[in-house]
């Protein structure tokens, strides 16, 4: 009895803990709180499949309970054998047809959703963005707009934004749980496509969903959903960003010079030639440094001085500048704010 009670208590505690933890999480990152057309489709399919499984479970348990009670062994009937139904054609047909019907109920909307989510851009006026993944960051190039950003992807609310996905090194997977499903980004010429259509403004968390190296879990990005009017303003501001603009402070001016002498071979600002590293045009407006740290001067300095300590395995070289110079570069980067449309605009 004690053993049975111990197992029951352990099961009860485990169930209670699971229920409590199910309420924990971060806003704008859960597939169970869809705020995009693709995520809503996938959520509906999850609910449908769960409903079918619950229905099957209830029916099976009802039959099991009925048989358990109706045909339990009774005194004086130790040798009694109930009537056997082996070879009953009607029963064979029923338990063959019902699973087929249940599979069709799930398969039809699933196939419909697959074709729906595979839609590609057919209009030159559509917003099209080339997404390139690399260890361990994301690059976003806006086709026809001459805009490049990294880590923060800006899109308008209520419009379909078509993405063409590829990788610069290994296989990654692009996933914004609250807006859409996930899709792999592959090296070479094997490009994948998908679209995002957000129904609410906000800053949504994105994540690489494919094990891609030692800092896979740190390969975050954000999708900033703003109103169509704010998006048009952001596009105009980014197109007019001047990489030669003088910073406001003397320290930032010195940081700009240090940056140009040490960092422009990999990074770019505004219309400068694309490098192998992230584009930093709107670095000062980013929600995170390196996708994971708060955008403070000390964190930026730490990243510049020793990036591999923060994201092991990334290809950014360390110790290109000393601590004082890193502080000046950080001051400069924090002033790169070409637009008044920022993640705060989407809150």
N, C-alpha and C positions, 0 to 999 in steps of 0.2 A: 504493500500500500504506500509506504514511504517513497519507494522508488518511483511509483506512478505519479505521486503528488509532486515530487521533485521535477520530473519531466514536464508536468503541466505548468508549474511555476516558471520554468525556464522558457517554455513556449509562449506563455502569457507575457513575460517580460520582453521577449524578442519581438512579439507582435506589437506591444505598446510602444517600444522604442522605434520600430519601423514606422508606426503611425505618426509619432511625434516628429521624426526626422523628415517625413514626407512634406511637412509644412515649412522646412528650411530651404533656403535657396537665395538666389540673386535675381532681382527684377530684370526683365528684358533678356533672359537667357534660357528660359524653359520652353520646351516644345509643347508642354501642357498648358501654356498660356499663349496661344497663337495670336499674332498681330500682323499677319501677312497672308496673302492668298494661298501660297504654297503650303505654309504651315497649317492653315485651316483645313486644307484638303487632307493632309497627312493625319491631322488630329481626328477628323471625321472617320477616316479609315481605321485608326486605332480604336475608336469607340465602337465601331461596327464589329471589328474582330473580337474585341473583349465581350461585347453583347452576345455574339455567337458562341464563344467559349463558355460564358456563364449559362446560356441556355442549354448547351450540351451537358454541362456539369450537373445542372439541376435535374434534367431528364434522367441521366444515368444514375444519379444518387436516389431519385425517386423510385426507379425500377429496382435498384439494389436494395433499398429499404423494404419495398413491398415483398420482394422475393425472400429476404432475410426473415421477415415476420411470418409471411404466409406459409413458407415451406420449412420452417425451423423443425428440428427433430422433437417429437413428443413422446411421452411415455407410452410404451406399448407399440410404438411404430419404429423401433430401431432398424428393422429390415425393410421399412416401407420406402419405395422408390417412386417419386412423382412421375406423372405422365411426361414422356420425353417429346421434345418438339424438333428433334433432328430431322432435316429434310423438309421442313414446313416452307413451302414455296412462298406463301404470303409474307411470312416473317423475313425470309431471305430478301425478297423484293423491297420490303419496307426499310430494312436497315442498310440496304444498298442505295436506294433512291434518296433517302433523307440526307446522307452525307454529300451526295452529288448536288442536291438543291442548296445546301448550306455553302458548299464551295462556290457555286455559281453566284449566290448572293454576295459573297465576298470578292469573287474574281471580276465581276462586271464593273463595279465602281473602281476597283484597283487598276484594271487595264485602262479604263477611261481616264483616270487621274494620271497614269504614266504618260499617255499621249498628250494630255493637257499640259503637264509640266515640261514636256519636251519641246514645246513651241519655240520657234526661233524667230528672230527679227526679220520682218519682210518690208519694212518701211525705213527709208533713209532718215526720216525725222525721229525715229526711235533713239532713246538714249542707249548707247552701246559702250561698254567698258571692257578693256582687256585686263584680266587679272593674272598676275604672275606671282607664284609662290616661290620662296627661297628659304633656306635655313637661316633664321627662323623669323621671317617677316613677310609682309604682303605689299605688292606694288599694284597701283590702280592707274591705268592710262585711259583717259576719256577720249574715245575715238571721235575725230573731227573737231574736238574742242581745244587741242593742244594743251591739255592739263594732265599733269602727273602728280599723284599723291601716294603716300604710303601709310599703312596702319589704320587710317580713318577714311572710310568710304562714304561719301555724301550722295544721297539719292532723294528724289522728291516723293512725298506721300501720294499714294493713289495712282502712280504711274508705273508701268512695267519697265524695268531696267534690265537690259540683256547683257549677260556676262559671257565672255569667251575666256576659258580657263586653261592655263598651262603652267608648267613648273620649270624653274631654272636649274634644278639639280635632281632631287629625288621625288618620289610620289608623295604628295600632300593631299589633304581633303578639306575643301571649303565648306564651312557649316555655320549658318546663323539660325539657331534653333527656333527662335520666336518668329522668324520671317519665312523661312523656306527649309527645304531638305538639304542634304549634303551631296557633294559631287567631288570626285577625285580630280586633282590637277596632275598631269603626267608630263615627264620630260620629253623632249623631242617634238615631233610634229603632231602628236596625238592630242588634239585639243578637244575639250568638252565644253558644252554650252548649257546655260540655265538662265532663268530670269528671277528677279526679285520684285515683289509688289507689296509694299508695306501699307497697312491700313491705318496706322497710327504714327504720329510723330514721336520721336524719342531716340535715345542712344542705345543700340542693341549690341550685345556681346557676340563676337564671332570667334571661332576656334578651329585650329587644324584638327581634324578627326582621324588622321592616319599617322601611326607611329613613324616618325621621320628622323629621329636622332635624339641626342641627349637632352635637348631643350624643347622637345615636342610639346610638353605640357605648358610651355611658356609662349607658344606661338599664337598669341591672341591678336585680335583686331576689333575694330568697332565699325558699325554701320550707323551713320548719323542721318536720320530721316527728318527732313524739314518740309515746310510747305512749298508748293511749286514756285511761288513768288520768291521765297528766300533762296530756293535752289538756283533760280535764274540769276539772282544777285550774287550768289556765291561763285557761279561760273564766270560771271563778268569780272568779279574781283580777282579771281585766280588768273584769268587770262591777262589782266593788267598788272599783275604782280611784277615789281621791278627788282631784279636781283642786285642792281647797283645802288639801290636806295641806301642812304646813309642812316645808320642807327642813331637813336636819340641821345645816348650817353657816350662819353669818351671811352669807358671800359668796353662797351659793346662795339665801338668802332675799331678798337684794337683787336677785339675778338673776331670781327669780320676779316681783318687782315690775316690773322693767324689761321682762320678757317680756310681762306682762299689759298693760302700757301701749303696747307697740309691735308685738306679734306676734299677739295673739288675734284681730285682725280677719281673719287668714288661716288661722291654725292653731287646733287644738282639742286639749284634753286630757280624757280620760275622757268624761263625759256632756255636756260643753260643746257648744254648737251647731256643726255641721260648717262648716268654712271652705273657702276655695278652695285651700288648701295642705294638705300632709300632716298627718294626725293624729299627734300626738307622745306619746301616752299611755305607751308603753313605749320611748321613745327611748333610755334608758340601757341597754336590753338588745339593741339592734340590733347586727348583725354588721358593718355598715358605715355610715359617714356619707355621706349623699347617694347611697347605693348603691355607692360606689366607694372611699371612703377609710377608713383605720383609725379606729376611734372614740376618738381622743385629744382632749384639750382644745384643743390647738393647731389640729388639723384642724377642729374645730367652730368655733373662732373665725374661722379663715380662711374657712370657708363662710358664716358670718353676715356678715362684712365685705364679701366680694366673691364671691357665688355664681356670677356669670357668668364669672369667670376660671377657675372649675373646670368648670362645665357651661355652655358658651356657648349662648345662646338660651333659657335657662330664665326663668321669669317672676318669680322671687323678687327683690324690690328690694334694692339694696345700700346700705350706709352709713346704715342707720336708727339705728344706735348707734355710739359710738366704740369704740376697741380695748379700753379698760378695761371698759366695759359689756358688750361681746361676751364677754369672759372670764367675767364674772359670770353671764351667760345660759348660757354653756357649762357652767359649774359646776352650775347648776340642772338643765339638761337631762340631764346625766350621772347625776343622782340619780333620774330618773324610771324606777324599776324596780318596777312594781307586783306582779310575780310572781316566784316562785322557779324557775319553769319558764322556762328561757332556751335559746338555741341551744346552750349548753354541755351542756344536758340531753340533747340529741339526738346528741352525739358518741359 
